[in-house]
Amino acid sequence: MLISVSDFVGVSVASGSRIVKNVSHALASLKPDFIQMPQGREELERTALEFFNVAHFPTCCGAIDCTHIRIISP
């Protein structure tokens, strides 16, 4: 995947690797502002019930929303 993405944007694989690392660290630094896990048993149970009611996921207390887009190298 890294080779395909690097080719697509016109950088070396080494540069692509550094870019992925830097962006990943930048996103991870935003964790306290955007990622919250349930605190305490009551909130954990309520969150699990809400996930079950929406999507029938048993004992789930969190999810990551993302989109996967296939990139075909030219």
Backbone as XML, in Angstrom:
<?xml version="1.0"?>
<chain id="A" units="angstrom">
  <residue number="1" name="MET">
    <atom name="N" x="0.831" y="-1.189" z="0.000"/>
    <atom name="CA" x="0.000" y="0.000" z="0.000"/>
    <atom name="C" x="0.875" y="1.252" z="0.000"/>
  </residue>
  <residue number="2" name="LEU">
    <atom name="N" x="1.918" y="1.237" z="0.805"/>
    <atom name="CA" x="2.799" y="2.403" z="0.893"/>
    <atom name="C" x="3.471" y="2.688" z="-0.450"/>
  </residue>
  <residue number="3" name="ILE">
    <atom name="N" x="3.860" y="1.647" z="-1.156"/>
    <atom name="CA" x="4.488" y="1.837" z="-2.473"/>
    <atom name="C" x="3.491" y="2.476" z="-3.440"/>
  </residue>
  <residue number="4" name="SER">
    <atom name="N" x="2.260" y="1.994" z="-3.438"/>
    <atom name="CA" x="1.229" y="2.539" z="-4.331"/>
    <atom name="C" x="0.941" y="3.995" z="-4.025"/>
  </residue>
  <residue number="5" name="VAL">
    <atom name="N" x="0.793" y="4.319" z="-2.756"/>
    <atom name="CA" x="0.495" y="5.699" z="-2.368"/>
    <atom name="C" x="1.667" y="6.611" z="-2.693"/>
  </residue>
  <residue number="6" name="SER">
    <atom name="N" x="2.878" y="6.150" z="-2.410"/>
    <atom name="CA" x="4.071" y="6.952" z="-2.717"/>
    <atom name="C" x="4.167" y="7.219" z="-4.217"/>
  </residue>
  <residue number="7" name="ASP">
    <atom name="N" x="3.950" y="6.188" z="-5.025"/>
    <atom name="CA" x="3.945" y="6.366" z="-6.480"/>
    <atom name="C" x="2.882" y="7.359" z="-6.915"/>
  </residue>
  <residue number="8" name="PHE">
    <atom name="N" x="1.715" y="7.238" z="-6.329"/>
    <atom name="CA" x="0.576" y="8.079" z="-6.713"/>
    <atom name="C" x="0.864" y="9.559" z="-6.473"/>
  </residue>
  <residue number="9" name="VAL">
    <atom name="N" x="1.497" y="9.891" z="-5.336"/>
    <atom name="CA" x="1.758" y="11.305" z="-5.025"/>
    <atom name="C" x="3.141" y="11.751" z="-5.458"/>
  </residue>
  <residue number="10" name="GLY">
    <atom name="N" x="3.943" y="10.836" z="-6.011"/>
    <atom name="CA" x="5.223" y="11.215" z="-6.570"/>
    <atom name="C" x="6.344" y="11.417" z="-5.570"/>
  </residue>
  <residue number="11" name="VAL">
    <atom name="N" x="6.365" y="10.617" z="-4.510"/>
    <atom name="CA" x="7.458" y="10.685" z="-3.538"/>
    <atom name="C" x="8.068" y="9.296" z="-3.393"/>
  </residue>
  <residue number="12" name="SER">
    <atom name="N" x="9.262" y="9.264" z="-2.807"/>
    <atom name="CA" x="9.898" y="7.968" z="-2.576"/>
    <atom name="C" x="9.160" y="7.221" z="-1.474"/>
  </residue>
  <residue number="13" name="VAL">
    <atom name="N" x="9.389" y="5.928" z="-1.396"/>
    <atom name="CA" x="8.763" y="5.124" z="-0.339"/>
    <atom name="C" x="9.235" y="5.604" z="1.032"/>
  </residue>
  <residue number="14" name="ALA">
    <atom name="N" x="10.518" y="5.967" z="1.148"/>
    <atom name="CA" x="11.039" y="6.464" z="2.427"/>
    <atom name="C" x="10.326" y="7.748" z="2.836"/>
  </residue>
  <residue number="15" name="SER">
    <atom name="N" x="10.133" y="8.668" z="1.883"/>
    <atom name="CA" x="9.409" y="9.906" z="2.186"/>
    <atom name="C" x="7.959" y="9.608" z="2.540"/>
  </residue>
  <residue number="16" name="GLY">
    <atom name="N" x="7.353" y="8.693" z="1.792"/>
    <atom name="CA" x="5.972" y="8.307" z="2.095"/>
    <atom name="C" x="5.853" y="7.737" z="3.490"/>
  </residue>
  <residue number="17" name="SER">
    <atom name="N" x="6.818" y="6.932" z="3.884"/>
    <atom name="CA" x="6.809" y="6.355" z="5.233"/>
    <atom name="C" x="6.901" y="7.436" z="6.301"/>
  </residue>
  <residue number="18" name="ARG">
    <atom name="N" x="7.788" y="8.416" z="6.086"/>
    <atom name="CA" x="7.918" y="9.520" z="7.058"/>
    <atom name="C" x="6.635" y="10.346" z="7.117"/>
  </residue>
  <residue number="19" name="ILE">
    <atom name="N" x="6.006" y="10.560" z="5.970"/>
    <atom name="CA" x="4.764" y="11.332" z="5.938"/>
    <atom name="C" x="3.668" y="10.608" z="6.716"/>
  </residue>
  <residue number="20" name="VAL">
    <atom name="N" x="3.541" y="9.306" z="6.477"/>
    <atom name="CA" x="2.536" y="8.516" z="7.201"/>
    <atom name="C" x="2.800" y="8.578" z="8.702"/>
  </residue>
  <residue number="21" name="LYS">
    <atom name="N" x="4.049" y="8.449" z="9.100"/>
    <atom name="CA" x="4.410" y="8.515" z="10.521"/>
    <atom name="C" x="4.050" y="9.869" z="11.110"/>
  </residue>
  <residue number="22" name="ASN">
    <atom name="N" x="4.419" y="10.959" z="10.426"/>
    <atom name="CA" x="4.148" y="12.301" z="10.944"/>
    <atom name="C" x="2.651" y="12.587" z="11.034"/>
  </residue>
  <residue number="23" name="VAL">
    <atom name="N" x="1.907" y="12.188" z="10.016"/>
    <atom name="CA" x="0.456" y="12.410" z="10.034"/>
    <atom name="C" x="-0.192" y="11.567" z="11.137"/>
  </residue>
  <residue number="24" name="SER">
    <atom name="N" x="0.261" y="10.332" z="11.292"/>
    <atom name="CA" x="-0.283" y="9.468" z="12.345"/>
    <atom name="C" x="-0.051" y="10.065" z="13.731"/>
  </residue>
  <residue number="25" name="HIS">
    <atom name="N" x="1.142" y="10.593" z="13.949"/>
    <atom name="CA" x="1.436" y="11.226" z="15.242"/>
    <atom name="C" x="0.584" y="12.477" z="15.446"/>
  </residue>
  <residue number="26" name="ALA">
    <atom name="N" x="0.392" y="13.253" z="14.382"/>
    <atom name="CA" x="-0.438" y="14.457" z="14.488"/>
    <atom name="C" x="-1.877" y="14.093" z="14.831"/>
  </residue>
  <residue number="27" name="LEU">
    <atom name="N" x="-2.408" y="13.061" z="14.173"/>
    <atom name="CA" x="-3.775" y="12.626" z="14.475"/>
    <atom name="C" x="-3.883" y="12.084" z="15.904"/>
  </residue>
  <residue number="28" name="ALA">
    <atom name="N" x="-2.889" y="11.314" z="16.321"/>
    <atom name="CA" x="-2.903" y="10.753" z="17.671"/>
    <atom name="C" x="-2.845" y="11.853" z="18.728"/>
  </residue>
  <residue number="29" name="SER">
    <atom name="N" x="-2.179" y="12.959" z="18.422"/>
    <atom name="CA" x="-2.099" y="14.050" z="19.398"/>
    <atom name="C" x="-3.461" y="14.720" z="19.619"/>
  </residue>
  <residue number="30" name="LEU">
    <atom name="N" x="-4.386" y="14.523" z="18.693"/>
    <atom name="CA" x="-5.739" y="15.099" z="18.819"/>
    <atom name="C" x="-6.679" y="14.201" z="19.627"/>
  </residue>
  <residue number="31" name="LYS">
    <atom name="N" x="-6.190" y="13.039" z="20.016"/>
    <atom name="CA" x="-7.011" y="12.060" z="20.741"/>
    <atom name="C" x="-7.767" y="12.650" z="21.926"/>
  </residue>
  <residue number="32" name="PRO">
    <atom name="N" x="-7.123" y="13.407" z="22.800"/>
    <atom name="CA" x="-7.868" y="13.913" z="23.961"/>
    <atom name="C" x="-9.063" y="14.801" z="23.598"/>
  </residue>
  <residue number="33" name="ASP">
    <atom name="N" x="-9.000" y="15.442" z="22.440"/>
    <atom name="CA" x="-10.092" y="16.339" z="22.042"/>
    <atom name="C" x="-11.242" y="15.620" z="21.339"/>
  </residue>
  <residue number="34" name="PHE">
    <atom name="N" x="-10.961" y="14.473" z="20.725"/>
    <atom name="CA" x="-11.975" y="13.848" z="19.875"/>
    <atom name="C" x="-12.356" y="12.423" z="20.248"/>
  </residue>
  <residue number="35" name="ILE">
    <atom name="N" x="-11.559" y="11.748" z="21.048"/>
    <atom name="CA" x="-11.853" y="10.363" z="21.409"/>
    <atom name="C" x="-12.189" y="10.295" z="22.884"/>
  </residue>
  <residue number="36" name="GLN">
    <atom name="N" x="-13.365" y="9.793" z="23.171"/>
    <atom name="CA" x="-13.797" y="9.648" z="24.560"/>
    <atom name="C" x="-14.365" y="8.245" z="24.749"/>
  </residue>
  <residue number="37" name="MET">
    <atom name="N" x="-13.877" y="7.583" z="25.752"/>
    <atom name="CA" x="-14.386" y="6.263" z="26.085"/>
    <atom name="C" x="-15.335" y="6.403" z="27.277"/>
  </residue>
  <residue number="38" name="PRO">
    <atom name="N" x="-16.295" y="5.507" z="27.386"/>
    <atom name="CA" x="-17.221" y="5.558" z="28.519"/>
    <atom name="C" x="-16.467" y="5.476" z="29.854"/>
  </residue>
  <residue number="39" name="GLN">
    <atom name="N" x="-16.923" y="6.259" z="30.817"/>
    <atom name="CA" x="-16.319" y="6.274" z="32.136"/>
    <atom name="C" x="-17.280" y="5.635" z="33.134"/>
  </residue>
  <residue number="40" name="GLY">
    <atom name="N" x="-16.854" y="4.615" z="33.809"/>
    <atom name="CA" x="-17.682" y="3.956" z="34.805"/>
    <atom name="C" x="-18.571" y="2.888" z="34.209"/>
  </residue>
  <residue number="41" name="ARG">
    <atom name="N" x="-18.994" y="1.987" z="35.059"/>
    <atom name="CA" x="-19.783" y="0.834" z="34.627"/>
    <atom name="C" x="-21.125" y="1.236" z="34.018"/>
  </residue>
  <residue number="42" name="GLU">
    <atom name="N" x="-21.808" y="2.202" z="34.636"/>
    <atom name="CA" x="-23.129" y="2.617" z="34.164"/>
    <atom name="C" x="-23.065" y="3.183" z="32.737"/>
  </residue>
  <residue number="43" name="GLU">
    <atom name="N" x="-22.102" y="4.064" z="32.494"/>
    <atom name="CA" x="-21.955" y="4.657" z="31.164"/>
    <atom name="C" x="-21.517" y="3.599" z="30.138"/>
  </residue>
  <residue number="44" name="LEU">
    <atom name="N" x="-20.664" y="2.686" z="30.553"/>
    <atom name="CA" x="-20.218" y="1.606" z="29.674"/>
    <atom name="C" x="-21.392" y="0.728" z="29.258"/>
  </residue>
  <residue number="45" name="GLU">
    <atom name="N" x="-22.240" y="0.371" z="30.202"/>
    <atom name="CA" x="-23.409" y="-0.462" z="29.894"/>
    <atom name="C" x="-24.399" y="0.274" z="28.994"/>
  </residue>
  <residue number="46" name="ARG">
    <atom name="N" x="-24.604" y="1.571" z="29.255"/>
    <atom name="CA" x="-25.525" y="2.355" z="28.438"/>
    <atom name="C" x="-25.007" y="2.455" z="26.999"/>
  </residue>
  <residue number="47" name="THR">
    <atom name="N" x="-23.708" y="2.693" z="26.840"/>
    <atom name="CA" x="-23.111" y="2.795" z="25.517"/>
    <atom name="C" x="-23.209" y="1.467" z="24.769"/>
  </residue>
  <residue number="48" name="ALA">
    <atom name="N" x="-22.925" y="0.374" z="25.450"/>
    <atom name="CA" x="-23.035" y="-0.955" z="24.826"/>
    <atom name="C" x="-24.467" y="-1.220" z="24.374"/>
  </residue>
  <residue number="49" name="LEU">
    <atom name="N" x="-25.442" y="-0.838" z="25.181"/>
    <atom name="CA" x="-26.852" y="-1.024" z="24.814"/>
    <atom name="C" x="-27.222" y="-0.182" z="23.596"/>
  </residue>
  <residue number="50" name="GLU">
    <atom name="N" x="-26.715" y="1.048" z="23.536"/>
    <atom name="CA" x="-26.994" y="1.910" z="22.381"/>
    <atom name="C" x="-26.403" y="1.323" z="21.100"/>
  </residue>
  <residue number="51" name="PHE">
    <atom name="N" x="-25.172" y="0.808" z="21.166"/>
    <atom name="CA" x="-24.578" y="0.160" z="19.990"/>
    <atom name="C" x="-25.404" y="-1.052" z="19.585"/>
  </residue>
  <residue number="52" name="PHE">
    <atom name="N" x="-25.856" y="-1.824" z="20.553"/>
    <atom name="CA" x="-26.651" y="-3.007" z="20.232"/>
    <atom name="C" x="-27.970" y="-2.607" z="19.576"/>
  </residue>
  <residue number="53" name="ASN">
    <atom name="N" x="-28.616" y="-1.554" z="20.097"/>
    <atom name="CA" x="-29.900" y="-1.109" z="19.547"/>
    <atom name="C" x="-29.760" y="-0.606" z="18.112"/>
  </residue>
  <residue number="54" name="VAL">
    <atom name="N" x="-28.634" y="0.008" z="17.786"/>
    <atom name="CA" x="-28.435" y="0.550" z="16.442"/>
    <atom name="C" x="-27.990" y="-0.526" z="15.450"/>
  </residue>
  <residue number="55" name="ALA">
    <atom name="N" x="-26.985" y="-1.329" z="15.831"/>
    <atom name="CA" x="-26.362" y="-2.223" z="14.847"/>
    <atom name="C" x="-26.276" y="-3.674" z="15.297"/>
  </residue>
  <residue number="56" name="HIS">
    <atom name="N" x="-26.864" y="-3.998" z="16.444"/>
    <atom name="CA" x="-26.832" y="-5.360" z="16.982"/>
    <atom name="C" x="-25.405" y="-5.857" z="17.232"/>
  </residue>
  <residue number="57" name="PHE">
    <atom name="N" x="-24.525" y="-4.927" z="17.677"/>
    <atom name="CA" x="-23.171" y="-5.295" z="18.094"/>
    <atom name="C" x="-23.215" y="-5.626" z="19.574"/>
  </residue>
  <residue number="58" name="PRO">
    <atom name="N" x="-22.968" y="-6.863" z="19.966"/>
    <atom name="CA" x="-23.001" y="-7.197" z="21.394"/>
    <atom name="C" x="-21.746" y="-6.701" z="22.118"/>
  </residue>
  <residue number="59" name="THR">
    <atom name="N" x="-21.928" y="-6.162" z="23.279"/>
    <atom name="CA" x="-20.860" y="-5.689" z="24.180"/>
    <atom name="C" x="-19.832" y="-4.780" z="23.504"/>
  </residue>
  <residue number="60" name="CYS">
    <atom name="N" x="-20.276" y="-3.908" z="22.611"/>
    <atom name="CA" x="-19.399" y="-2.950" z="21.942"/>
    <atom name="C" x="-19.510" y="-1.615" z="22.672"/>
  </residue>
  <residue number="61" name="CYS">
    <atom name="N" x="-18.381" y="-0.987" z="22.957"/>
    <atom name="CA" x="-18.430" y="0.295" z="23.665"/>
    <atom name="C" x="-17.750" y="1.411" z="22.886"/>
  </residue>
  <residue number="62" name="GLY">
    <atom name="N" x="-17.357" y="1.165" z="21.638"/>
    <atom name="CA" x="-16.730" y="2.213" z="20.839"/>
    <atom name="C" x="-16.534" y="1.764" z="19.411"/>
  </residue>
  <residue number="63" name="ALA">
    <atom name="N" x="-16.312" y="2.745" z="18.534"/>
    <atom name="CA" x="-16.103" y="2.441" z="17.122"/>
    <atom name="C" x="-15.285" y="3.547" z="16.483"/>
  </residue>
  <residue number="64" name="ILE">
    <atom name="N" x="-14.653" y="3.218" z="15.396"/>
    <atom name="CA" x="-13.901" y="4.190" z="14.615"/>
    <atom name="C" x="-14.626" y="4.337" z="13.288"/>
  </residue>
  <residue number="65" name="ASP">
    <atom name="N" x="-14.943" y="5.561" z="12.935"/>
    <atom name="CA" x="-15.628" y="5.829" z="11.681"/>
    <atom name="C" x="-14.580" y="6.207" z="10.639"/>
  </residue>
  <residue number="66" name="CYS">
    <atom name="N" x="-14.521" y="5.446" z="9.562"/>
    <atom name="CA" x="-13.560" y="5.763" z="8.512"/>
    <atom name="C" x="-14.061" y="5.218" z="7.188"/>
  </residue>
  <residue number="67" name="THR">
    <atom name="N" x="-13.424" y="5.653" z="6.140"/>
    <atom name="CA" x="-13.771" y="5.212" z="4.803"/>
    <atom name="C" x="-12.531" y="4.651" z="4.143"/>
  </residue>
  <residue number="68" name="HIS">
    <atom name="N" x="-12.668" y="3.522" z="3.507"/>
    <atom name="CA" x="-11.561" y="2.925" z="2.775"/>
    <atom name="C" x="-11.793" y="3.158" z="1.285"/>
  </residue>
  <residue number="69" name="ILE">
    <atom name="N" x="-10.825" y="3.786" z="0.651"/>
    <atom name="CA" x="-10.920" y="4.078" z="-0.774"/>
    <atom name="C" x="-9.747" y="3.404" z="-1.466"/>
  </residue>
  <residue number="70" name="ARG">
    <atom name="N" x="-10.027" y="2.531" z="-2.403"/>
    <atom name="CA" x="-8.959" y="1.850" z="-3.133"/>
    <atom name="C" x="-8.270" y="2.827" z="-4.063"/>
  </residue>
  <residue number="71" name="ILE">
    <atom name="N" x="-6.960" y="2.864" z="-3.975"/>
    <atom name="CA" x="-6.164" y="3.734" z="-4.842"/>
    <atom name="C" x="-5.416" y="2.840" z="-5.826"/>
  </residue>
  <residue number="72" name="ILE">
    <atom name="N" x="-5.654" y="3.046" z="-7.093"/>
    <atom name="CA" x="-4.972" y="2.270" z="-8.113"/>
    <atom name="C" x="-3.844" y="3.128" z="-8.674"/>
  </residue>
  <residue number="73" name="SER">
    <atom name="N" x="-2.632" y="2.630" z="-8.539"/>
    <atom name="CA" x="-1.460" y="3.356" z="-9.012"/>
    <atom name="C" x="-1.485" y="3.456" z="-10.520"/>
  </residue>
  <residue number="74" name="PRO">
    <atom name="N" x="-1.207" y="4.653" z="-11.062"/>
    <atom name="CA" x="-1.213" y="4.809" z="-12.533"/>
    <atom name="C" x="-0.070" y="4.046" z="-13.175"/>
  </residue>
</chain>
